[in-house]
């Protein structure tokens, strides 16, 4: 490889390096480019360059520090270093966030050898594959698992094949589907999202594939189905495992032959549409149990994209929380602009059974109820959380176990009132049922155990009526 094609090593220095600092970095083979946090240019780089950004806070006022923090939030895929003076008030939210986001920080006087060593270390081991600037709606790519997911998403987007998106409820499956569409050649054509579990069973075929006038009682006019509406674009089938078998047969024909029939018609309609599907259930198990067609499963599962649970995305939760808070502040008035150290600790420790959707809901609620500029753990309703309390668990098995325990504890504490359990966990009732199914928690057995120990039926709010799943 010739010198002109060798990747350059560059430090984008936001601040004013001294002559000594310039000389030390130049001698170590690093170019220095001076950046300005107040300019909209951001951090530019030549393809294949090795770039490290450096946040110099030694002479920064409050406005500059705030701009620096916003710049770091906008470039989370870059390795950052920070320079501060010892007297800097690190309890100030923006400064504390900058230091926490940085791979390493240095105080005055700077140990130049350690600085050069740190640059070499993170410069050689960092791959900026998590750039989400071209993926609309995607935020939070510090974690390795999410960076890998985004790499797969970019690979799949331009390929005209079905994608099966898996993951827990609230993990962002529809967001991923919209990103796949937005990065594809179909981006200028319709994107139609369909929740298969919400379709009335007697109207599934009509909703998806349309019907002719007189096809059934009440069909007074011809109706165009969702697939025809999306012609040339993308259809996203959320919870595809909930489709009844007759609709699965029609979908299989569409995938195999590119044709559909409206209900009440025998005429085949040629259709060009890409199908993306999502599920939170185990489709392999559904196939084995006869609830899902095996041939349709293989047709949908050509490419597979797994959206990781929020508890797996180390480092992303705080970035997402701040993003949601700032998005909320753009639409509503409020005094909260950041999170206290206690709130950040609670965010990291919580198991997030409702995933990103739950995080969004908690942040929005906290932004409304917060009394000061900092949101605390109580505002997030996480001050007494039992999830992942103490040291942070690192094994997936431990996290799953903690999530199951959290559900069980909330069920017991709420006397098996599903609505109260959902409120305590900060999720929907549907999510509680899905978590119970996921962790093989059988509600009737638990209630029966309580009855056998107490001799009384499980009660709600002290009343004598037995609890039901609709309670």
Secondary structure, 3 states (H helix, E strand, C coil): CCHHHCCCEEEEEECCCCHHHHHHHHHCCCEEEEECCCCCCCCCCCCCCEEEEEEECCCCCHHHHHHHHHHHHHCCCCEEEEEECCCCCCCCHHHHHHHHHCCEEEECCCCHHHHHHHHHHHHHHCCCCCCCCCCCCCCCCCCHHHHHHHHHHHHHHCCCCCEEEECCCCCCHHHHHHHHHHCCCCCCCCEEEEEHHHCCHHHHHHHHHCECCCCCCCCCCCECCHHHHCCCCEEEEECHHHCCHHHHHHHHHHHHHCEECCECCCCCEECCCEEEEEECCCHHHHHHCCCCCHHHHHHHCCEEEECCCHHHCCCHHHHHHHHHHHHHHHHCCCCCCEECHHHHHHHHHCCCCCHHHHHHHHHHHHHHHCCCCEECCCCCCCCCCCCCCCCCCCCHHHHHHHHHHHHHHHHHHCCCCHHHHHHHHCCCHHHHHHHHHHCCCCHHHHHHHHHHHHCCCCCECCECCCCCCCC
